[in-house]
Amino acid sequence: MAVHADGAGAVLGSVGYWLLLSLLVGGLANWLPPPWLLCPPLRPAQRAIPGIRRWKRWIPDAGGALPRGVPKASLVQRDRQALEQLALETRRAEMVHWLLLAGWLPAPLWLPPLGVVINLLFACLFNLPCLLLQRHTRSRVERCLQQRQGWIRRSAPLP
């Protein structure tokens, strides 16, 4: 049976839980080998996400906050290797945010119903925009990689 915290205990418990979960999931994701990030469920966005260019600048990049993390802004070069690394990092970030989005599920173990709803809203508000941004960015990066591949094929001398 669940023991529910009320008042300040519920708030402090939730804040501590989200902080610890974010550090744990983000830290572990930084140690995942690249092949583990190439799973099919993490596909890029199939179409443009409306208005993303207006609000994406407000999304913080926590890539450099953890050991072995990679800030996405440091990967702005246009060479193939940098673009592939950026695509991989968007996959890593998307995996982290999917796991964090599910982080509200254990909330009923220590919170009353209103606290569970608040934690669900928090999980959605802080992870869905990040998921959309990662998918949008990866779509653009993969399109750029495909264009580069086409340029390389067209510029190669004929045999």
ZAVEX-498169 format. One record per atom (N, C-alpha, C): residue number from 1; residue in three letters; atom name; x, y, z. Coordinates in pm, whole numbers, always signed. Example, Ala and Ser with C-alpha at 12.3 -4.5 7.8 and 13.67 -1.06 7.14 Angstrom:
BEGIN
NODE   i  aa at      u      v      w
NODE   1 ALA  N  +1319   -569   +780
NODE   1 ALA CA  +1230   -450   +780
NODE   1 ALA  C  +1320   -330   +780
NODE   2 SER  N  +1285   -225   +708
NODE   2 SER CA  +1367   -106   +714
NODE   2 SER  C  +1290     +3   +787
// end
This chain:
BEGIN
NODE   i  aa at      u      v      w
NODE   1 MET  N    +84   -118     +0
NODE   1 MET CA     +0     +0     +0
NODE   1 MET  C    +89   +125     +0
NODE   2 ALA  N    +51   +225    -77
NODE   2 ALA CA   +129   +347    -91
NODE   2 ALA  C   +111   +438    +30
NODE   3 VAL  N   +219   +504    +68
NODE   3 VAL CA   +215   +605   +173
NODE   3 VAL  C   +224   +739   +104
NODE   4 HIS  N   +124   +825   +123
NODE   4 HIS CA   +120   +952    +52
NODE   4 HIS  C   +177  +1064   +138
NODE   5 ALA  N   +268  +1141    +75
NODE   5 ALA CA   +323  +1259   +140
NODE   5 ALA  C   +232  +1377   +109
NODE   6 ASP  N   +219  +1468   +202
NODE   6 ASP CA   +137  +1586   +182
NODE   6 ASP  C   +221  +1711   +200
NODE   7 GLY  N   +175  +1821   +143
NODE   7 GLY CA   +236  +1952   +164
NODE   7 GLY  C   +380  +1959   +119
NODE   8 ALA  N   +464  +2014   +208
NODE   8 ALA CA   +605  +2038   +176
NODE   8 ALA  C   +678  +1907   +148
NODE   9 GLY  N   +641  +1800   +218
NODE   9 GLY CA   +706  +1670   +194
NODE   9 GLY  C   +682  +1620    +53
NODE  10 ALA  N   +561  +1640     +3
NODE  10 ALA CA   +529  +1598   -134
NODE  10 ALA  C   +606  +1680   -236
NODE  11 VAL  N   +613  +1810   -214
NODE  11 VAL CA   +684  +1897   -307
NODE  11 VAL  C   +833  +1865   -307
NODE  12 LEU  N   +893  +1858   -187
NODE  12 LEU CA  +1036  +1826   -178
NODE  12 LEU  C  +1067  +1688   -232
NODE  13 GLY  N   +981  +1592   -204
NODE  13 GLY CA  +1001  +1457   -256
NODE  13 GLY  C   +996  +1455   -408
NODE  14 SER  N   +903  +1527   -467
NODE  14 SER CA   +891  +1532   -613
NODE  14 SER  C  +1010  +1603   -676
NODE  15 VAL  N  +1050  +1715   -619
NODE  15 VAL CA  +1166  +1788   -673
NODE  15 VAL  C  +1290  +1699   -666
NODE  16 GLY  N  +1313  +1638   -553
NODE  16 GLY CA  +1428  +1549   -538
NODE  16 GLY  C  +1422  +1431   -634
NODE  17 TYR  N  +1304  +1375   -649
NODE  17 TYR CA  +1286  +1261   -739
NODE  17 TYR  C  +1320  +1300   -883
NODE  18 TRP  N  +1265  +1412   -932
NODE  18 TRP CA  +1290  +1453  -1070
NODE  18 TRP  C  +1436  +1489  -1094
NODE  19 LEU  N  +1498  +1553   -995
NODE  19 LEU CA  +1639  +1587  -1008
NODE  19 LEU  C  +1724  +1461  -1015
NODE  20 LEU  N  +1701  +1369   -924
NODE  20 LEU CA  +1777  +1244   -922
NODE  20 LEU  C  +1751  +1162  -1047
NODE  21 LEU  N  +1626  +1151  -1088
NODE  21 LEU CA  +1593  +1074  -1208
NODE  21 LEU  C  +1660  +1135  -1332
NODE  22 SER  N  +1656  +1267  -1344
NODE  22 SER CA  +1717  +1333  -1459
NODE  22 SER  C  +1867  +1309  -1464
NODE  23 LEU  N  +1933  +1321  -1350
NODE  23 LEU CA  +2078  +1298  -1345
NODE  23 LEU  C  +2112  +1152  -1374
NODE  24 LEU  N  +2035  +1061  -1320
NODE  24 LEU CA  +2059   +919  -1339
NODE  24 LEU  C  +2037   +877  -1485
NODE  25 VAL  N  +1923   +912  -1540
NODE  25 VAL CA  +1892   +873  -1678
NODE  25 VAL  C  +1989   +942  -1775
NODE  26 GLY  N  +2010  +1071  -1759
NODE  26 GLY CA  +2102  +1144  -1846
NODE  26 GLY  C  +2244  +1092  -1835
NODE  27 GLY  N  +2288  +1066  -1712
NODE  27 GLY CA  +2424  +1015  -1693
NODE  27 GLY  C  +2444   +877  -1753
NODE  28 LEU  N  +2348   +789  -1732
NODE  28 LEU CA  +2359   +654  -1789
NODE  28 LEU  C  +2353   +657  -1942
NODE  29 ALA  N  +2271   +744  -1997
NODE  29 ALA CA  +2259   +752  -2143
NODE  29 ALA  C  +2391   +795  -2207
NODE  30 ASN  N  +2469   +876  -2136
NODE  30 ASN CA  +2598   +919  -2190
NODE  30 ASN  C  +2698   +805  -2202
NODE  31 TRP  N  +2673   +695  -2133
NODE  31 TRP CA  +2764   +581  -2137
NODE  31 TRP  C  +2718   +473  -2236
NODE  32 LEU  N  +2601   +491  -2295
NODE  32 LEU CA  +2552   +392  -2390
NODE  32 LEU  C  +2638   +389  -2516
NODE  33 PRO  N  +2672   +271  -2564
NODE  33 PRO CA  +2747   +264  -2690
NODE  33 PRO  C  +2659   +306  -2807
NODE  34 PRO  N  +2718   +371  -2907
NODE  34 PRO CA  +2639   +419  -3021
NODE  34 PRO  C  +2547   +316  -3086
NODE  35 PRO  N  +2586   +190  -3102
NODE  35 PRO CA  +2492    +96  -3166
NODE  35 PRO  C  +2360    +81  -3089
NODE  36 TRP  N  +2362   +101  -2960
NODE  36 TRP CA  +2239    +89  -2881
NODE  36 TRP  C  +2142   +202  -2912
NODE  37 LEU  N  +2191   +310  -2970
NODE  37 LEU CA  +2107   +425  -2998
NODE  37 LEU  C  +2046   +420  -3138
NODE  38 LEU  N  +2079   +319  -3213
NODE  38 LEU CA  +2032   +309  -3351
NODE  38 LEU  C  +1909   +221  -3365
NODE  39 CYS  N  +1830   +214  -3260
NODE  39 CYS CA  +1711   +130  -3264
NODE  39 CYS  C  +1600   +197  -3347
NODE  40 PRO  N  +1521   +119  -3419
NODE  40 PRO CA  +1420   +175  -3509
NODE  40 PRO  C  +1314   +265  -3447
NODE  41 PRO  N  +1269   +247  -3320
NODE  41 PRO CA  +1161   +333  -3272
NODE  41 PRO  C  +1194   +482  -3270
NODE  42 LEU  N  +1322   +517  -3273
NODE  42 LEU CA  +1360   +658  -3266
NODE  42 LEU  C  +1376   +715  -3407
NODE  43 ARG  N  +1269   +725  -3480
NODE  43 ARG CA  +1272   +780  -3616
NODE  43 ARG  C  +1259   +932  -3611
NODE  44 PRO  N  +1319  +1000  -3709
NODE  44 PRO CA  +1304  +1146  -3711
NODE  44 PRO  C  +1162  +1186  -3748
NODE  45 ALA  N  +1130  +1311  -3725
NODE  45 ALA CA   +998  +1363  -3761
NODE  45 ALA  C   +977  +1348  -3911
NODE  46 GLN  N   +859  +1305  -3950
NODE  46 GLN CA   +831  +1285  -4092
NODE  46 GLN  C   +790  +1415  -4161
NODE  47 ARG  N   +743  +1512  -4085
NODE  47 ARG CA   +706  +1640  -4143
NODE  47 ARG  C   +744  +1751  -4047
NODE  48 ALA  N   +742  +1872  -4098
NODE  48 ALA CA   +782  +1987  -4018
NODE  48 ALA  C   +690  +2004  -3897
NODE  49 ILE  N   +748  +2048  -3788
NODE  49 ILE CA   +672  +2073  -3666
NODE  49 ILE  C   +640  +2222  -3662
NODE  50 PRO  N   +511  +2258  -3664
NODE  50 PRO CA   +472  +2399  -3673
NODE  50 PRO  C   +530  +2485  -3561
NODE  51 GLY  N   +587  +2598  -3600
NODE  51 GLY CA   +634  +2697  -3505
NODE  51 GLY  C   +760  +2662  -3428
NODE  52 ILE  N   +824  +2551  -3459
NODE  52 ILE CA   +938  +2508  -3377
NODE  52 ILE  C  +1054  +2607  -3382
NODE  53 ARG  N  +1072  +2673  -3492
NODE  53 ARG CA  +1182  +2770  -3502
NODE  53 ARG  C  +1163  +2889  -3409
NODE  54 ARG  N  +1039  +2919  -3373
NODE  54 ARG CA  +1013  +3031  -3281
NODE  54 ARG  C  +1045  +2996  -3137
NODE  55 TRP  N  +1017  +2872  -3095
NODE  55 TRP CA  +1032  +2839  -2953
NODE  55 TRP  C  +1152  +2752  -2920
NODE  56 LYS  N  +1223  +2700  -3020
NODE  56 LYS CA  +1332  +2607  -2989
NODE  56 LYS  C  +1447  +2673  -2913
NODE  57 ARG  N  +1466  +2801  -2931
NODE  57 ARG CA  +1576  +2869  -2860
NODE  57 ARG  C  +1556  +2872  -2709
NODE  58 TRP  N  +1432  +2851  -2664
NODE  58 TRP CA  +1402  +2853  -2521
NODE  58 TRP  C  +1427  +2718  -2454
NODE  59 ILE  N  +1458  +2616  -2531
NODE  59 ILE CA  +1483  +2482  -2476
NODE  59 ILE  C  +1629  +2474  -2437
NODE  60 PRO  N  +1660  +2450  -2311
NODE  60 PRO CA  +1801  +2441  -2270
NODE  60 PRO  C  +1864  +2312  -2321
NODE  61 ASP  N  +1993  +2316  -2341
NODE  61 ASP CA  +2070  +2199  -2384
NODE  61 ASP  C  +2152  +2151  -2265
NODE  62 ALA  N  +2114  +2036  -2211
NODE  62 ALA CA  +2185  +1981  -2095
NODE  62 ALA  C  +2293  +1881  -2136
NODE  63 GLY  N  +2322  +1874  -2265
NODE  63 GLY CA  +2421  +1779  -2314
NODE  63 GLY  C  +2557  +1792  -2249
NODE  64 GLY  N  +2599  +1913  -2218
NODE  64 GLY CA  +2730  +1934  -2158
NODE  64 GLY  C  +2728  +1937  -2006
NODE  65 ALA  N  +2613  +1914  -1945
NODE  65 ALA CA  +2601  +1924  -1799
NODE  65 ALA  C  +2652  +1799  -1727
NODE  66 LEU  N  +2664  +1689  -1799
NODE  66 LEU CA  +2704  +1563  -1736
NODE  66 LEU  C  +2836  +1515  -1794
NODE  67 PRO  N  +2910  +1434  -1718
NODE  67 PRO CA  +3034  +1378  -1773
NODE  67 PRO  C  +3007  +1302  -1902
NODE  68 ARG  N  +3092  +1319  -1999
NODE  68 ARG CA  +3082  +1256  -2132
NODE  68 ARG  C  +2967  +1309  -2213
NODE  69 GLY  N  +2897  +1410  -2163
NODE  69 GLY CA  +2787  +1469  -2239
NODE  69 GLY  C  +2841  +1556  -2351
NODE  70 VAL  N  +2759  +1577  -2453
NODE  70 VAL CA  +2799  +1657  -2568
NODE  70 VAL  C  +2695  +1766  -2590
NODE  71 PRO  N  +2735  +1893  -2573
NODE  71 PRO CA  +2641  +2002  -2604
NODE  71 PRO  C  +2611  +2002  -2754
NODE  72 LYS  N  +2484  +2007  -2790
NODE  72 LYS CA  +2447  +2001  -2932
NODE  72 LYS  C  +2501  +2120  -3010
NODE  73 ALA  N  +2516  +2235  -2945
NODE  73 ALA CA  +2567  +2354  -3013
NODE  73 ALA  C  +2713  +2337  -3056
NODE  74 SER  N  +2784  +2243  -2994
NODE  74 SER CA  +2925  +2222  -3031
NODE  74 SER  C  +2938  +2140  -3158
NODE  75 LEU  N  +2827  +2092  -3210
NODE  75 LEU CA  +2829  +2004  -3327
NODE  75 LEU  C  +2767  +2073  -3448
NODE  76 VAL  N  +2809  +2195  -3474
NODE  76 VAL CA  +2746  +2270  -3582
NODE  76 VAL  C  +2823  +2264  -3713
NODE  77 GLN  N  +2932  +2191  -3717
NODE  77 GLN CA  +3005  +2180  -3843
NODE  77 GLN  C  +2921  +2104  -3945
NODE  78 ARG  N  +2958  +2117  -4070
NODE  78 ARG CA  +2880  +2055  -4178
NODE  78 ARG  C  +2948  +1930  -4236
NODE  79 ASP  N  +3061  +1889  -4179
NODE  79 ASP CA  +3124  +1768  -4232
NODE  79 ASP  C  +3045  +1645  -4191
NODE  80 ARG  N  +3062  +1537  -4265
NODE  80 ARG CA  +2982  +1415  -4246
NODE  80 ARG  C  +2995  +1362  -4104
NODE  81 GLN  N  +3117  +1356  -4052
NODE  81 GLN CA  +3137  +1300  -3918
NODE  81 GLN  C  +3065  +1382  -3810
NODE  82 ALA  N  +3072  +1513  -3819
NODE  82 ALA CA  +3003  +1599  -3720
NODE  82 ALA  C  +2852  +1584  -3731
NODE  83 LEU  N  +2801  +1574  -3854
NODE  83 LEU CA  +2657  +1558  -3872
NODE  83 LEU  C  +2610  +1422  -3818
NODE  84 GLU  N  +2688  +1317  -3842
NODE  84 GLU CA  +2652  +1186  -3788
NODE  84 GLU  C  +2655  +1186  -3636
NODE  85 GLN  N  +2753  +1256  -3577
NODE  85 GLN CA  +2761  +1266  -3431
NODE  85 GLN  C  +2640  +1343  -3376
NODE  86 LEU  N  +2599  +1449  -3445
NODE  86 LEU CA  +2482  +1524  -3401
NODE  86 LEU  C  +2356  +1438  -3409
NODE  87 ALA  N  +2341  +1362  -3517
NODE  87 ALA CA  +2225  +1272  -3529
NODE  87 ALA  C  +2224  +1171  -3415
NODE  88 LEU  N  +2341  +1119  -3381
NODE  88 LEU CA  +2351  +1023  -3270
NODE  88 LEU  C  +2314  +1090  -3137
NODE  89 GLU  N  +2360  +1211  -3116
NODE  89 GLU CA  +2329  +1282  -2992
NODE  89 GLU  C  +2181  +1317  -2982
NODE  90 THR  N  +2117  +1344  -3095
NODE  90 THR CA  +1972  +1370  -3088
NODE  90 THR  C  +1898  +1242  -3052
NODE  91 ARG  N  +1949  +1127  -3097
NODE  91 ARG CA  +1888   +998  -3058
NODE  91 ARG  C  +1905   +975  -2908
NODE  92 ARG  N  +2025  +1006  -2858
NODE  92 ARG CA  +2051   +988  -2714
NODE  92 ARG  C  +1957  +1079  -2633
NODE  93 ALA  N  +1946  +1204  -2674
NODE  93 ALA CA  +1860  +1299  -2602
NODE  93 ALA  C  +1713  +1256  -2610
NODE  94 GLU  N  +1672  +1206  -2726
NODE  94 GLU CA  +1534  +1162  -2738
NODE  94 GLU  C  +1507  +1044  -2645
NODE  95 MET  N  +1599   +950  -2637
NODE  95 MET CA  +1582   +835  -2549
NODE  95 MET  C  +1569   +882  -2403
NODE  96 VAL  N  +1655   +976  -2365
NODE  96 VAL CA  +1650  +1030  -2228
NODE  96 VAL  C  +1513  +1092  -2201
NODE  97 HIS  N  +1463  +1171  -2294
NODE  97 HIS CA  +1336  +1239  -2269
NODE  97 HIS  C  +1216  +1143  -2273
NODE  98 TRP  N  +1223  +1036  -2351
NODE  98 TRP CA  +1116   +936  -2344
NODE  98 TRP  C  +1115   +870  -2207
NODE  99 LEU  N  +1234   +837  -2156
NODE  99 LEU CA  +1241   +775  -2023
NODE  99 LEU  C  +1196   +871  -1914
NODE 100 LEU  N  +1236   +997  -1925
NODE 100 LEU CA  +1193  +1096  -1826
NODE 100 LEU  C  +1042  +1123  -1835
NODE 101 LEU  N   +988  +1119  -1955
NODE 101 LEU CA   +843  +1138  -1969
NODE 101 LEU  C   +767  +1031  -1891
NODE 102 ALA  N   +821   +910  -1892
NODE 102 ALA CA   +757   +801  -1816
NODE 102 ALA  C   +786   +810  -1667
NODE 103 GLY  N   +869   +906  -1627
NODE 103 GLY CA   +908   +920  -1488
NODE 103 GLY  C   +796   +952  -1391
NODE 104 TRP  N   +683   +996  -1439
NODE 104 TRP CA   +572  +1029  -1349
NODE 104 TRP  C   +500   +903  -1301
NODE 105 LEU  N   +521   +790  -1370
NODE 105 LEU CA   +445   +668  -1338
NODE 105 LEU  C   +456   +621  -1192
NODE 106 PRO  N   +572   +630  -1126
NODE 106 PRO CA   +575   +587   -985
NODE 106 PRO  C   +519   +690   -887
NODE 107 ALA  N   +480   +808   -934
NODE 107 ALA CA   +431   +913   -844
NODE 107 ALA  C   +317   +869   -752
NODE 108 PRO  N   +226   +781   -794
NODE 108 PRO CA   +119   +740   -702
NODE 108 PRO  C   +170   +667   -577
NODE 109 LEU  N   +295   +625   -580
NODE 109 LEU CA   +350   +557   -462
NODE 109 LEU  C   +369   +651   -344
NODE 110 TRP  N   +388   +781   -369
NODE 110 TRP CA   +409   +874   -257
NODE 110 TRP  C   +324  +1000   -263
NODE 111 LEU  N   +244  +1014   -370
NODE 111 LEU CA   +166  +1137   -384
NODE 111 LEU  C    +16  +1110   -388
NODE 112 PRO  N    -61  +1205   -338
NODE 112 PRO CA   -207  +1197   -354
NODE 112 PRO  C   -243  +1224   -501
NODE 113 PRO  N   -366  +1199   -541
NODE 113 PRO CA   -404  +1214   -683
NODE 113 PRO  C   -367  +1350   -745
NODE 114 LEU  N   -389  +1459   -673
NODE 114 LEU CA   -353  +1590   -729
NODE 114 LEU  C   -204  +1598   -756
NODE 115 GLY  N   -123  +1546   -669
NODE 115 GLY CA    +22  +1545   -689
NODE 115 GLY  C    +63  +1461   -809
NODE 116 VAL  N     -8  +1351   -831
NODE 116 VAL CA    +19  +1266   -948
NODE 116 VAL  C    -10  +1344  -1076
NODE 117 VAL  N   -122  +1414  -1078
NODE 117 VAL CA   -159  +1493  -1195
NODE 117 VAL  C    -56  +1602  -1220
NODE 118 ILE  N    -12  +1669  -1114
NODE 118 ILE CA    +90  +1775  -1129
NODE 118 ILE  C   +219  +1716  -1184
NODE 119 ASN  N   +258  +1598  -1136
NODE 119 ASN CA   +380  +1534  -1186
NODE 119 ASN  C   +365  +1493  -1333
NODE 120 LEU  N   +247  +1447  -1372
NODE 120 LEU CA   +221  +1413  -1512
NODE 120 LEU  C   +233  +1538  -1599
NODE 121 LEU  N   +173  +1648  -1555
NODE 121 LEU CA   +181  +1773  -1631
NODE 121 LEU  C   +326  +1820  -1640
NODE 122 PHE  N   +400  +1810  -1530
NODE 122 PHE CA   +541  +1848  -1530
NODE 122 PHE  C   +618  +1763  -1631
NODE 123 ALA  N   +597  +1631  -1628
NODE 123 ALA CA   +667  +1541  -1720
NODE 123 ALA  C   +637  +1577  -1866
NODE 124 CYS  N   +512  +1606  -1895
NODE 124 CYS CA   +474  +1642  -2033
NODE 124 CYS  C   +531  +1778  -2073
NODE 125 LEU  N   +516  +1876  -1985
NODE 125 LEU CA   +560  +2012  -2016
NODE 125 LEU  C   +711  +2020  -2038
NODE 126 PHE  N   +789  +1942  -1964
NODE 126 PHE CA   +933  +1951  -1974
NODE 126 PHE  C   +997  +1848  -2067
NODE 127 ASN  N   +921  +1753  -2116
NODE 127 ASN CA   +981  +1653  -2204
NODE 127 ASN  C   +925  +1653  -2346
NODE 128 LEU  N   +797  +1679  -2364
NODE 128 LEU CA   +741  +1677  -2499
NODE 128 LEU  C   +806  +1780  -2593
NODE 129 PRO  N   +828  +1905  -2549
NODE 129 PRO CA   +897  +1999  -2639
NODE 129 PRO  C  +1038  +1950  -2675
NODE 130 CYS  N  +1107  +1890  -2580
NODE 130 CYS CA  +1242  +1839  -2607
NODE 130 CYS  C  +1238  +1723  -2706
NODE 131 LEU  N  +1139  +1637  -2693
NODE 131 LEU CA  +1123  +1526  -2788
NODE 131 LEU  C  +1097  +1579  -2929
NODE 132 LEU  N  +1008  +1675  -2939
NODE 132 LEU CA   +979  +1734  -3070
NODE 132 LEU  C  +1103  +1799  -3131
NODE 133 LEU  N  +1178  +1869  -3048
NODE 133 LEU CA  +1299  +1936  -3096
NODE 133 LEU  C  +1403  +1835  -3143
NODE 134 GLN  N  +1423  +1727  -3069
NODE 134 GLN CA  +1522  +1626  -3110
NODE 134 GLN  C  +1482  +1562  -3243
NODE 135 ARG  N  +1355  +1530  -3257
NODE 135 ARG CA  +1308  +1468  -3382
NODE 135 ARG  C  +1321  +1565  -3499
NODE 136 HIS  N  +1289  +1691  -3475
NODE 136 HIS CA  +1301  +1794  -3579
NODE 136 HIS  C  +1447  +1810  -3621
NODE 137 THR  N  +1535  +1820  -3523
NODE 137 THR CA  +1677  +1840  -3553
NODE 137 THR  C  +1733  +1719  -3628
NODE 138 ARG  N  +1700  +1599  -3581
NODE 138 ARG CA  +1753  +1480  -3648
NODE 138 ARG  C  +1701  +1470  -3792
NODE 139 SER  N  +1578  +1508  -3814
NODE 139 SER CA  +1523  +1509  -3949
NODE 139 SER  C  +1604  +1601  -4040
NODE 140 ARG  N  +1635  +1719  -3992
NODE 140 ARG CA  +1714  +1814  -4070
NODE 140 ARG  C  +1855  +1764  -4093
NODE 141 VAL  N  +1916  +1704  -3990
NODE 141 VAL CA  +2052  +1652  -4003
NODE 141 VAL  C  +2057  +1537  -4103
NODE 142 GLU  N  +1961  +1447  -4093
NODE 142 GLU CA  +1960  +1332  -4185
NODE 142 GLU  C  +1933  +1377  -4328
NODE 143 ARG  N  +1851  +1478  -4345
NODE 143 ARG CA  +1828  +1533  -4479
NODE 143 ARG  C  +1957  +1594  -4533
NODE 144 CYS  N  +2030  +1663  -4448
NODE 144 CYS CA  +2159  +1722  -4487
NODE 144 CYS  C  +2259  +1612  -4524
NODE 145 LEU  N  +2263  +1505  -4447
NODE 145 LEU CA  +2353  +1393  -4479
NODE 145 LEU  C  +2316  +1330  -4613
NODE 146 GLN  N  +2189  +1315  -4641
NODE 146 GLN CA  +2146  +1259  -4770
NODE 146 GLN  C  +2184  +1352  -4885
NODE 147 GLN  N  +2171  +1482  -4865
NODE 147 GLN CA  +2210  +1577  -4969
NODE 147 GLN  C  +2360  +1570  -4993
NODE 148 ARG  N  +2437  +1562  -4884
NODE 148 ARG CA  +2583  +1551  -4898
NODE 148 ARG  C  +2620  +1425  -4976
NODE 149 GLN  N  +2551  +1315  -4947
NODE 149 GLN CA  +2577  +1190  -5017
NODE 149 GLN  C  +2550  +1207  -5166
NODE 150 GLY  N  +2441  +1278  -5199
NODE 150 GLY CA  +2410  +1305  -5339
NODE 150 GLY  C  +2515  +1392  -5405
NODE 151 TRP  N  +2566  +1493  -5331
NODE 151 TRP CA  +2670  +1579  -5385
NODE 151 TRP  C  +2797  +1499  -5412
NODE 152 ILE  N  +2830  +1409  -5319
NODE 152 ILE CA  +2951  +1329  -5335
NODE 152 ILE  C  +2938  +1238  -5457
NODE 153 ARG  N  +2821  +1176  -5474
NODE 153 ARG CA  +2800  +1088  -5590
NODE 153 ARG  C  +2808  +1166  -5720
NODE 154 ARG  N  +2748  +1286  -5724
NODE 154 ARG CA  +2747  +1366  -5847
NODE 154 ARG  C  +2886  +1420  -5878
NODE 155 SER  N  +2966  +1448  -5775
NODE 155 SER CA  +3098  +1509  -5801
NODE 155 SER  C  +3205  +1404  -5823
NODE 156 ALA  N  +3176  +1277  -5799
NODE 156 ALA CA  +3276  +1170  -5820
NODE 156 ALA  C  +3298  +1152  -5970
NODE 157 PRO  N  +3423  +1133  -6009
NODE 157 PRO CA  +3451  +1112  -6151
NODE 157 PRO  C  +3390   +981  -6199
NODE 158 LEU  N  +3343   +979  -6321
NODE 158 LEU CA  +3285   +857  -6378
NODE 158 LEU  C  +3397   +758  -6410
NODE 159 PRO  N  +3372   +628  -6394
NODE 159 PRO CA  +3477   +529  -6422
NODE 159 PRO  C  +3503   +514  -6569
// end
